[in-house]
Amino acid sequence: DHKENVKEFDFTACTHDMLSVIYQMRTLDFKKMIIGEEVPVEIFLDNEFYEVAMIYKGKAVVDTKFGKIKCLKVIPKVISGRVFKDEEAVTVYVSDDENKIPVLIETPISVGSVKAILDGYENLRNASTAISN
């Protein structure tokens, strides 16, 4: 006989998980932000709520198979000691255009780093102005 363990949690309208935080940052108006500015975000992880922040770190260019992509660099301040050693262990690059496509996500690990790199895209809502060859 398997008993189901059910827990209930009260969420606000803007609670995220670690992945949706990356997509939430696509809604930010970076034109009005200064380097180092933090945007507070509530996340839900391992049955707990945490107040974290996304820190704008400026602009960067990322080399991809599509060419060089002008990007905005953001570091979600994560919970150190849980999954990551350092609070600023994850770096996210999104295209510096109206699409704000996640281009590169990287995090160091004990034997190197893990990278998630844009492999393809289609049906963009806006024409890309961030890619150059």
C-alpha positions in Angstrom: 0.0 0.0 0.0 1.6 3.2 -1.2 0.6 6.4 0.7 1.0 9.7 -1.1 2.8 12.4 0.8 0.9 15.6 -0.1 2.1 19.1 0.9 0.4 22.4 0.2 2.2 25.7 -0.4 0.9 29.2 -0.8 2.6 30.8 -3.9 2.7 34.5 -4.8 1.9 35.4 -8.4 5.7 35.7 -9.1 7.3 32.7 -7.6 9.8 30.9 -9.9 11.9 27.8 -10.0 15.6 28.0 -11.1 14.8 27.5 -14.8 11.9 30.0 -15.0 14.1 32.7 -13.4 16.1 32.6 -16.6 13.0 33.3 -18.6 11.7 35.9 -16.2 14.8 38.0 -16.9 13.7 38.2 -20.5 11.0 40.6 -19.3 13.5 43.1 -17.8 14.2 46.5 -19.4 18.0 46.3 -19.4 18.2 49.8 -21.1 17.3 51.3 -17.8 19.6 49.2 -15.7 23.2 49.9 -14.5 25.9 47.3 -14.1 25.6 45.7 -10.7 21.9 46.4 -10.3 20.0 43.6 -8.6 16.4 42.6 -9.3 14.8 40.6 -6.4 13.1 37.3 -7.3 11.3 34.7 -5.2 12.1 31.1 -6.0 10.8 27.8 -4.8 13.4 25.0 -4.3 13.3 21.8 -2.3 9.9 22.7 -0.7 11.2 26.1 0.5 10.9 29.7 -0.7 14.0 31.9 -1.1 14.5 35.5 -1.9 17.3 35.7 -4.4 18.3 38.3 -7.0 19.3 38.6 -10.6 22.4 40.8 -11.0 23.0 42.6 -14.3 26.7 42.4 -15.2 26.8 44.3 -18.5 27.3 43.3 -22.1 29.4 40.5 -23.7 29.8 38.8 -27.1 29.4 35.1 -27.3 30.8 33.0 -30.2 28.3 30.5 -31.4 27.8 28.4 -34.5 25.4 31.2 -35.7 28.2 33.8 -35.4 29.0 36.3 -32.7 26.0 37.2 -30.6 25.8 40.4 -28.7 24.5 39.5 -25.2 23.4 40.8 -21.9 25.2 39.0 -19.0 23.1 38.2 -15.9 24.1 36.3 -12.8 21.2 34.8 -10.8 22.4 35.0 -7.1 21.8 31.3 -6.1 21.6 29.7 -2.7 25.2 28.8 -1.7 25.7 25.5 0.0 22.7 23.7 -1.5 23.7 23.0 -5.1 26.3 25.6 -5.7 29.4 26.5 -3.7 29.3 30.2 -4.5 26.3 32.6 -4.5 27.2 33.8 -8.0 28.0 30.4 -9.6 25.7 30.6 -12.6 26.2 33.0 -15.5 23.4 33.5 -18.1 23.9 35.3 -21.4 20.8 36.4 -23.4 20.8 38.0 -26.8 20.9 41.8 -26.6 17.8 42.4 -28.8 14.1 42.3 -28.3 14.1 38.4 -28.3 16.5 38.0 -25.3 17.1 34.4 -26.3 19.1 32.4 -23.7 22.4 31.9 -25.7 24.7 30.5 -23.0 24.3 29.3 -19.4 27.5 28.2 -17.6 28.5 27.2 -14.1 31.8 26.0 -12.7 32.0 22.5 -11.1 34.8 20.8 -9.3 36.3 19.3 -12.5 35.7 22.2 -15.0 32.4 23.8 -16.0 29.0 22.9 -17.4 27.7 24.9 -20.3 24.3 25.0 -22.0 24.8 26.5 -25.5 22.1 27.6 -27.9 21.8 24.9 -30.6 18.9 26.3 -32.7 16.1 28.7 -32.9 13.1 29.4 -35.1 10.0 31.5 -35.3 11.4 34.5 -33.5 8.8 37.1 -32.6 11.3 39.9 -33.5 14.1 40.0 -36.2 17.4 39.3 -34.5 19.7 42.3 -34.3 22.3 40.7 -32.0 23.9 38.2 -34.5 26.9 39.2 -36.6 29.2 37.0 -38.6 
